[in-house]
């Protein structure tokens, strides 16, 4: 459970930030936005069930909560979500990936029946931004395209890095769209890999990767960071397409690809 409260001016300047994570962890909990009045807390708690680490640790949950809430602030202020983020970010490297993802995805170019959502973050000292384009009809909501811009300092092996980002994106689709443990009367209903839903080839939409090389900086982590912005970008695209704000994972009822015959 993550509780978020915030304050902003009508012009979209962030003024206050109160963020409390209960149980899931402190990874990625630091807010990258310049906010003068902030309180950020991680509250450990005992779980009634055994639990372990997920790829990118709690940065996936913390980024989902933060970037979903930032989108809500943009809507409340009547400000473009990319503009609001850019205005309140003091980290030029994060601004660069945000701009790169938005540009490649065609942010601001409206197409009938589609909507876009975006999210960004810092983890393991790498910068990432993901933009999702979604098609929404009365009968179906599905992802058309995912664009991720990534900067992890100096790039040593571009092909391997792109593969890491694509693989992380596919994995994050599972947690965003359908991965969950289901219970009934104290019993786990999907305890085997046969019953536990994970991404398959048919679930993967077109994925584009934009790499930003910074040879003047040391190389940093790229194995986990690409996951963190996918789920909030999807959730923000859902809101842009339908007006429904989904605040918990997985995001039910969303397809990554067209229905197979």
C-alpha positions as CSV (number, residue, x, y, z in Angstrom):
1,X,0.0,0.0,0.0
2,X,1.3,3.4,-1.0
3,X,-0.4,6.7,0.2
4,X,0.4,9.9,-1.8
5,X,-0.7,13.4,-1.1
6,X,0.5,16.5,-2.9
7,X,0.1,20.2,-3.5
8,X,0.7,22.2,-6.7
9,X,0.0,25.7,-8.0
10,X,-2.6,26.2,-10.6
11,X,0.2,26.8,-13.1
12,X,1.6,23.3,-12.4
13,X,4.5,23.9,-10.1
14,X,4.8,21.1,-7.5
15,X,4.8,22.6,-4.0
16,X,4.3,19.7,-1.5
17,X,4.8,15.9,-1.6
18,X,3.8,13.4,1.1
19,X,4.6,9.8,0.1
20,X,4.4,6.7,2.3
21,X,5.2,3.2,1.3
22,X,4.0,0.4,3.6
23,X,5.8,-2.9,3.3
24,X,7.0,-3.2,-0.3
25,X,10.3,-1.4,0.1
26,X,12.4,1.8,-0.3
27,X,14.0,1.2,-3.7
28,X,13.1,4.0,-6.0
29,X,11.2,5.9,-3.3
30,X,13.2,9.1,-3.8
31,X,11.2,11.7,-5.8
32,X,13.2,13.1,-8.7
33,X,11.0,16.3,-9.0
34,X,12.0,19.6,-7.4
35,X,9.5,20.0,-4.6
36,X,10.3,22.4,-1.8
37,X,8.1,20.7,0.9
38,X,8.4,16.9,1.0
39,X,8.1,13.9,3.3
40,X,9.0,10.5,2.0
41,X,8.7,7.4,4.3
42,X,9.1,3.7,4.1
43,X,7.1,1.8,6.8
44,X,8.2,-1.8,7.2
45,X,5.3,-4.2,8.1
46,X,4.8,-7.8,8.7
47,X,3.2,-9.8,6.0
48,X,0.8,-12.7,6.6
49,X,2.3,-14.4,3.6
50,X,5.9,-15.2,2.5
51,X,7.2,-12.6,0.1
52,X,10.4,-12.1,-1.9
53,X,12.1,-9.7,-4.3
54,X,10.7,-8.7,-7.7
55,X,13.0,-7.5,-10.5
56,X,13.8,-3.8,-9.7
57,X,12.6,-4.4,-6.2
58,X,10.2,-1.8,-4.9
59,X,11.1,0.7,-7.5
60,X,8.3,-0.8,-9.7
61,X,5.7,0.0,-7.0
62,X,7.1,3.3,-6.0
63,X,7.4,4.5,-9.6
64,X,3.9,3.3,-10.4
65,X,2.4,5.3,-7.5
66,X,4.5,8.4,-8.1
67,X,4.1,8.7,-11.9
68,X,0.4,7.9,-11.7
69,X,-0.1,10.6,-9.1
70,X,2.0,13.1,-11.2
71,X,-0.3,12.5,-14.1
72,X,-3.3,13.2,-11.8
73,X,-1.7,16.5,-10.8
74,X,-1.2,17.4,-14.5
75,X,-4.9,16.7,-15.2
76,X,-6.0,18.7,-12.2
77,X,-3.9,21.7,-13.3
78,X,-4.9,21.4,-16.9
79,X,-1.3,21.0,-17.9
80,X,0.3,18.7,-20.5
81,X,1.8,15.7,-18.5
82,X,5.2,16.0,-20.4
83,X,5.3,19.8,-19.8
84,X,4.5,19.5,-16.1
85,X,7.2,16.9,-15.6
86,X,9.8,18.9,-17.5
87,X,8.9,22.1,-15.6
88,X,9.5,20.4,-12.3
89,X,12.6,18.3,-13.1
90,X,16.0,19.6,-12.2
91,X,17.8,16.5,-13.6
92,X,18.8,17.3,-17.2
93,X,19.5,13.6,-17.9
94,X,15.9,12.6,-16.9
95,X,14.5,15.5,-19.0
96,X,16.5,14.2,-22.0
97,X,15.0,10.7,-21.9
98,X,11.5,12.1,-21.2
99,X,11.8,14.3,-24.3
100,X,13.3,11.5,-26.4
101,X,10.5,9.0,-25.6
102,X,7.8,11.6,-26.2
103,X,9.3,12.7,-29.5
104,X,9.7,9.1,-30.8
105,X,6.2,8.2,-29.7
106,X,4.6,11.2,-31.4
107,X,3.4,12.9,-28.2
108,X,0.9,15.6,-29.0
109,X,-0.1,14.1,-32.4
110,X,-3.6,13.0,-31.9
111,X,-4.9,10.0,-33.8
112,X,-8.6,9.0,-33.8
113,X,-9.2,6.2,-31.3
114,X,-5.8,6.3,-29.7
115,X,-4.3,7.9,-26.6
116,X,-0.9,8.1,-25.0
117,X,0.5,7.9,-21.5
118,X,4.0,8.6,-20.2
119,X,6.1,8.0,-17.1
120,X,9.8,8.4,-16.1
121,X,12.2,7.7,-13.3
122,X,15.7,7.1,-11.9
123,X,16.9,3.8,-10.6
124,X,20.4,2.3,-10.2
125,X,21.6,5.8,-11.4
126,X,20.1,5.1,-14.9
127,X,17.3,7.3,-16.4
128,X,14.3,5.9,-18.2
129,X,11.1,7.2,-19.8
130,X,8.4,5.0,-21.3
131,X,5.6,6.2,-23.6
132,X,2.6,3.9,-24.4
133,X,0.1,4.4,-27.2
134,X,-3.2,2.7,-26.6
135,X,-6.2,2.1,-28.8
136,X,-9.6,2.3,-27.1
137,X,-12.9,1.2,-28.6
138,X,-16.2,0.4,-26.9
139,X,-15.3,-3.3,-27.2
140,X,-11.6,-3.4,-26.6
141,X,-8.7,-1.6,-25.0
142,X,-5.2,-2.7,-26.1
143,X,-1.7,-1.4,-26.4
144,X,-0.5,-0.5,-29.8
145,X,3.1,0.5,-29.2
146,X,5.6,1.0,-26.4
147,X,8.6,3.4,-26.7
148,X,11.3,3.5,-24.0
149,X,14.2,6.0,-24.0
150,X,17.1,4.9,-21.8
151,X,20.3,6.5,-20.5
152,X,22.8,4.6,-18.3
153,X,25.9,6.6,-18.9
154,X,28.5,5.2,-21.4
155,X,27.0,2.4,-23.6
156,X,29.4,-0.5,-24.0
157,X,27.3,-2.9,-26.0
158,X,24.2,-1.2,-27.7
159,X,22.7,-4.5,-28.9
160,X,22.9,-6.1,-25.5
161,X,21.5,-3.0,-23.9
162,X,18.5,-2.9,-26.3
163,X,17.9,-6.6,-25.6
164,X,17.9,-5.9,-21.8
165,X,15.3,-3.1,-22.3
166,X,13.1,-5.1,-24.6
167,X,13.2,-8.1,-22.2
168,X,12.5,-6.0,-19.2
169,X,9.6,-4.4,-21.0
170,X,8.0,-7.8,-21.8
171,X,8.5,-8.9,-18.1
172,X,6.9,-5.7,-16.9
173,X,3.8,-6.2,-19.1
174,X,3.0,-9.3,-16.9
175,X,3.0,-7.3,-13.6
176,X,1.2,-4.4,-15.2
177,X,-1.6,-6.4,-17.0
178,X,-2.3,-9.7,-15.4
179,X,0.2,-11.3,-13.0
180,X,-1.4,-12.0,-9.7
181,X,-1.8,-14.7,-7.0
182,X,-5.5,-15.7,-6.7
183,X,-6.9,-17.0,-3.4
184,X,-10.1,-18.6,-2.3
185,X,-10.9,-19.9,1.2
186,X,-7.2,-19.6,2.2
187,X,-6.0,-21.6,-0.8
188,X,-3.9,-20.4,-3.8
189,X,-5.8,-21.1,-7.0
190,X,-2.9,-20.6,-9.4
191,X,0.1,-22.2,-7.7
192,X,1.6,-23.8,-10.8
193,X,3.2,-22.2,-13.9
194,X,0.4,-23.7,-15.9
195,X,-2.1,-21.6,-14.1
196,X,0.0,-18.5,-13.3
197,X,-0.3,-16.1,-16.2
198,X,3.0,-14.7,-17.6
199,X,3.6,-12.8,-20.9
200,X,3.8,-14.9,-24.0
201,X,4.7,-14.0,-27.6
202,X,1.1,-13.2,-28.4
203,X,1.1,-10.6,-25.6
204,X,4.0,-8.5,-26.9
205,X,3.1,-5.3,-28.8
206,X,5.7,-3.4,-30.9
207,X,8.5,-2.2,-28.6
208,X,10.9,0.6,-29.7
209,X,14.1,1.5,-27.8
210,X,15.8,4.9,-27.9
211,X,19.4,4.7,-26.5
212,X,21.1,7.9,-25.2
213,X,24.8,7.4,-25.0
214,X,26.8,9.5,-22.4
215,X,30.4,8.5,-23.0
216,X,31.5,11.2,-20.5
217,X,29.7,9.3,-17.6
218,X,30.4,5.9,-16.1
219,X,28.2,3.0,-17.1
220,X,25.5,2.1,-14.5
221,X,22.7,-0.4,-14.1
222,X,20.5,-1.5,-17.0
223,X,19.1,-4.8,-16.0
224,X,16.3,-3.6,-13.8
225,X,15.6,0.1,-14.4
226,X,13.8,-0.4,-17.8
227,X,10.8,-2.1,-15.9
228,X,9.8,0.8,-13.7
229,X,8.0,3.2,-16.1
230,X,6.0,0.7,-18.1
231,X,3.0,0.1,-15.7
232,X,2.4,3.8,-14.9
233,X,2.7,4.7,-18.6
234,X,0.0,2.1,-19.4
235,X,-2.2,3.4,-16.6
236,X,-1.8,7.0,-17.7
237,X,-2.7,5.9,-21.3
238,X,-5.8,4.2,-20.0
239,X,-6.9,7.4,-18.3
240,X,-6.2,9.4,-21.4
241,X,-8.2,6.9,-23.5
242,X,-11.1,6.3,-21.2
243,X,-11.1,8.7,-18.3
244,X,-10.8,5.8,-15.8
245,X,-8.0,6.1,-13.3
246,X,-6.7,2.7,-12.2
247,X,-4.6,2.9,-9.0
248,X,-3.8,-0.8,-8.4
249,X,-2.0,-3.6,-10.3
250,X,-2.6,-5.6,-12.4
251,X,-4.6,-3.3,-14.7
252,X,-7.5,-5.6,-15.6
253,X,-9.1,-5.7,-19.0
254,X,-6.2,-4.4,-21.0
255,X,-4.7,-6.4,-23.9
256,X,-1.2,-5.9,-25.2
257,X,-2.0,-7.1,-28.7
258,X,-5.1,-7.7,-30.9
259,X,-7.3,-10.7,-30.1
260,X,-5.9,-13.8,-31.8
261,X,-8.2,-15.8,-34.1
